[in-house]
Amino acid sequence: MLRLATDADVHFAYERSAAGEELPGLIVTTNEQSIGSTIDDILLIAECMPEEEISARIVVYLPLRD
């Protein structure tokens, strides 16, 4: 599922991680990033970043490049 993450979502992700609870990882973008660029970044993450790395990072911020 994809949706616009809020600051509360990011805070909740860090709280869960600090409490030792499992978290699948959260990908966050901005309203300024185009839909096409966001999709390209998500596809790149899906192809190149193992699930363990996403979970270890807790939050992955987009855009991946300027």
C-alpha positions as CSV (number, residue, x, y, z in Angstrom):
1,M,0.0,0.0,0.0
2,L,1.2,3.5,-0.8
3,R,0.0,6.6,0.8
4,L,1.2,10.0,1.8
5,A,3.2,9.6,5.0
6,T,2.8,12.3,7.7
7,D,5.3,13.5,10.3
8,A,3.2,11.4,12.8
9,D,3.9,8.3,10.7
10,V,7.6,8.9,10.7
11,H,7.5,9.6,14.5
12,F,5.5,6.4,15.0
13,A,8.0,4.4,12.9
14,Y,10.9,5.6,15.1
15,E,8.9,4.9,18.3
16,R,8.2,1.3,17.2
17,S,11.8,0.7,16.3
18,A,13.0,2.1,19.7
19,A,10.6,-0.2,21.5
20,G,12.0,-3.2,19.6
21,E,8.9,-3.8,17.6
22,E,9.1,-5.1,14.0
23,L,8.7,-2.5,11.3
24,P,8.7,-3.2,7.6
25,G,10.3,0.2,6.7
26,L,8.7,3.4,5.6
27,I,9.3,5.3,2.4
28,V,8.6,9.0,2.6
29,T,8.5,11.6,-0.1
30,T,7.5,15.2,-0.4
31,N,4.6,16.9,-2.2
32,E,7.2,18.6,-4.5
33,Q,8.4,15.3,-6.0
34,S,6.5,14.4,-9.2
35,I,4.5,11.2,-9.3
36,G,6.7,9.9,-12.1
37,S,9.9,10.5,-10.1
38,T,8.4,8.9,-7.1
39,I,7.5,5.8,-9.0
40,D,11.0,5.6,-10.5
41,D,12.5,5.8,-7.0
42,I,10.2,3.2,-5.6
43,L,11.0,0.8,-8.6
44,L,14.7,1.5,-8.0
45,I,14.3,0.6,-4.3
46,A,12.3,-2.6,-5.1
47,E,15.0,-3.7,-7.6
48,C,18.2,-2.7,-5.7
49,M,17.5,-2.5,-1.9
50,P,17.0,-5.7,0.0
51,E,14.1,-5.8,2.4
52,E,16.5,-6.2,5.3
53,E,18.2,-2.9,4.4
54,I,14.9,-1.0,4.2
55,S,13.9,-2.4,7.6
56,A,17.3,-1.5,9.1
57,R,17.0,2.1,7.9
58,I,13.5,2.5,9.4
59,V,12.7,5.4,7.1
60,V,13.9,5.9,3.5
61,Y,13.5,9.5,2.3
62,L,12.8,10.4,-1.3
63,P,13.8,11.7,-3.7
64,L,16.9,9.5,-3.9
65,R,18.6,12.0,-6.2
66,D,18.3,15.7,-6.8
